[in-house]
Amino acid sequence: MLILKQFDVELVRLQKEDIELVRQWRNAAHITNNMIYREFITPEMQERWFHSINNPYNYYFLIVFEGKKVGLINAKNYDPKTGFGEGGIFIGEQEFEPSFAAAYASLTLLNFVFYMLPHIQLSKIRILKENSRAIQYNKLLGYECIGESENGYDLIFELTKERFQSKGLKLNQAAALFSNGSSDMTLIGQQSETLLPEINRLLENNPSPMAIPGLQKL
């Protein structure tokens, strides 16, 4: 188990008991329509997928907002040699789409990745060309389009650590002002073979809340 807490969200690393909830979200029309893969996902397919991502190089988190599981956010396919992974997010509970859940979750995960894990220098995401809302949202976070993917359906965006630490500062400060939760990052969990060594060291050596640069006085 690994939990990241900041602002008004908790990001709880996906456990097997929650994969059916995620499957239901993923098969819903409002989610599927924004995905490249749009086929119906069976329980057997979902279980095989979970076993394929439950390892040190993939991190899928349930977004818990106002005490309710509302969506999923991930940093997947981390490559230790190149120092980058691919991000993604969706809000499964439609009533929370207008809320700050997605914004707080994105900032929390990016703060963890870029401030707590020194070896990660770059995040990539893929967005369908017609998903203008997601494109605009991720540009606000600092992502820049670098071109089309090979399939021709989606665009590839990159966010460097340096750009996030510059552009993301104002977003972090806004989140700290508008949220009721702490702007410090809190990690909760146990060391595990499914975690990167860097994360295991954080859990061992830094159990107390950690301040994000620029937010200490807010």
C-alpha positions in Angstrom: 0.0 0.0 0.0 1.2 3.5 -0.9 -0.8 6.7 -0.2 0.1 10.2 -1.2 -1.7 13.0 0.6 -1.7 16.7 -0.3 -4.2 19.5 -0.6 -7.7 17.9 -0.5 -6.9 14.5 -2.1 -5.5 11.2 -1.2 -3.9 9.1 -3.9 -4.2 5.5 -2.9 -2.2 3.0 -5.0 -4.5 0.6 -6.8 -5.2 -2.7 -5.0 -6.8 -5.8 -6.5 -10.0 -5.2 -4.5 -10.6 -2.0 -6.4 -10.0 -3.1 -10.0 -13.7 -3.9 -10.5 -14.6 -0.3 -9.7 -12.0 0.9 -12.1 -13.3 -1.5 -14.8 -16.8 -0.1 -14.4 -15.4 3.4 -14.8 -13.3 2.5 -17.8 -16.2 0.9 -19.6 -18.5 3.9 -19.1 -19.1 5.9 -22.2 -17.9 9.3 -20.8 -14.5 7.6 -20.2 -14.3 5.3 -23.2 -15.0 8.0 -25.7 -11.7 9.8 -24.7 -9.6 6.6 -25.0 -7.8 5.0 -28.0 -8.9 1.6 -26.8 -12.7 1.5 -26.7 -13.5 -2.2 -26.6 -15.4 -3.6 -23.6 -13.1 -4.7 -20.8 -14.1 -8.0 -19.1 -13.2 -8.9 -15.5 -10.7 -11.4 -16.8 -9.0 -8.8 -19.0 -9.0 -6.4 -16.0 -7.3 -8.9 -13.7 -4.6 -9.7 -16.3 -4.0 -5.9 -16.7 -3.7 -5.4 -12.9 -1.0 -8.2 -12.7 0.9 -6.6 -15.6 1.1 -3.1 -13.8 1.5 -4.1 -10.2 5.3 -3.6 -10.3 7.9 -1.0 -9.5 7.6 0.7 -12.9 3.9 1.5 -12.9 1.9 3.5 -10.4 -1.9 3.7 -10.6 -3.7 5.6 -7.8 -7.3 5.9 -6.9 -8.2 9.5 -6.4 -10.0 9.9 -3.1 -11.7 13.3 -2.8 -14.2 14.3 -0.1 -13.9 10.8 1.3 -15.0 9.2 -2.0 -13.2 7.2 -4.7 -13.7 9.4 -7.7 -11.2 8.5 -10.4 -7.8 7.2 -11.4 -4.4 8.8 -12.0 -1.2 7.1 -13.1 2.5 7.4 -13.9 3.3 4.3 -16.0 6.1 2.6 -17.9 8.9 4.4 -16.0 12.2 3.7 -17.6 15.2 4.0 -15.2 17.6 4.5 -18.1 15.8 7.5 -19.7 14.3 8.8 -16.5 10.7 9.3 -17.7 7.3 7.8 -17.5 3.8 8.4 -19.0 1.0 10.0 -17.2 -2.8 9.7 -17.4 -5.9 10.6 -15.5 -9.7 10.3 -15.6 -12.6 11.1 -13.2 -14.9 8.1 -13.1 -17.6 9.7 -11.0 -19.2 12.3 -13.3 -20.5 14.5 -10.5 -16.9 15.3 -9.6 -15.8 16.3 -13.0 -16.4 20.0 -12.3 -14.6 19.8 -8.9 -10.9 20.4 -8.1 -10.3 16.7 -7.7 -8.4 16.3 -11.0 -6.3 19.4 -10.5 -5.3 18.5 -6.9 -4.6 14.9 -8.0 -2.4 16.0 -10.9 -0.4 18.4 -8.8 0.0 15.9 -6.0 1.4 13.2 -8.3 3.6 15.7 -10.2 5.0 17.1 -7.0 5.8 13.6 -5.8 7.4 12.6 -9.1 9.5 15.7 -9.7 10.3 16.8 -6.1 10.6 13.4 -4.3 12.1 11.2 -7.0 15.3 12.9 -8.3 15.9 10.5 -11.1 12.7 11.4 -13.0 13.2 14.3 -15.4 10.4 14.0 -17.8 6.7 13.1 -18.0 4.8 12.2 -21.2 1.1 12.0 -21.9 -1.0 11.1 -24.9 -4.3 12.9 -25.6 -6.8 12.4 -28.4 -6.7 15.2 -30.9 -10.4 16.0 -30.4 -10.1 16.1 -26.6 -9.7 19.9 -26.4 -10.6 20.1 -22.7 -7.7 17.7 -21.7 -5.3 19.5 -24.1 -6.0 22.9 -22.5 -5.9 21.4 -18.9 -2.5 19.8 -19.5 -1.0 22.9 -21.1 -1.9 24.8 -17.9 0.3 22.2 -16.0 3.2 23.0 -18.4 2.9 20.2 -20.9 4.0 21.0 -24.4 3.0 19.2 -27.6 5.9 17.5 -29.4 3.9 16.0 -32.2 1.5 13.2 -33.2 1.8 9.5 -32.1 2.3 6.8 -34.8 -1.4 5.8 -34.6 -2.5 9.3 -35.9 -5.2 9.6 -33.3 -3.5 11.3 -30.4 -1.0 14.0 -29.7 2.1 13.5 -27.5 2.9 16.1 -24.8 6.0 16.4 -22.6 6.6 18.1 -19.3 10.1 18.5 -18.0 11.0 18.7 -14.4 12.5 22.2 -14.9 9.3 23.5 -16.6 7.0 22.1 -13.9 9.1 23.5 -11.1 8.8 26.9 -12.8 5.2 26.9 -14.2 3.7 24.6 -11.6 4.7 26.9 -8.7 1.8 29.2 -9.3 -0.6 26.3 -9.6 0.7 24.8 -6.4 0.3 28.1 -4.6 -3.3 28.5 -5.9 -4.1 24.9 -4.7 -2.6 25.7 -1.3 -4.8 28.8 -1.0 -8.1 27.2 -2.2 -7.8 23.7 -0.5 -8.5 22.9 3.1 -5.8 20.3 3.3 -2.1 20.7 3.9 0.2 21.8 1.1 2.9 19.4 2.6 3.3 16.0 1.0 2.6 13.1 3.2 3.6 9.5 2.3 2.0 6.6 4.0 2.8 3.0 3.2 5.1 0.0 3.7 8.2 -0.9 1.9 7.5 -3.4 -0.9 9.2 -5.2 -3.8 6.5 -3.5 -6.0 8.0 -0.1 -5.3 11.1 1.6 -6.7 14.1 1.6 -4.3 13.9 5.4 -4.1 10.3 5.2 -2.8 11.2 2.5 -0.3 14.0 4.8 1.0 11.5 7.6 1.3 9.1 5.5 3.4 12.0 4.4 5.6 13.8 7.7 6.1 11.1 10.4 5.7 7.8 9.4 7.3 6.9 12.9 8.3 5.2 15.4 5.9 7.5 17.0 3.4 7.3 20.6 2.3 7.1 21.4 -1.4 9.5 24.3 -2.3 7.6 27.6 -2.6 4.7 26.5 -0.3 6.4 26.5 3.1 4.8 29.8 4.2 1.3 29.3 2.7 
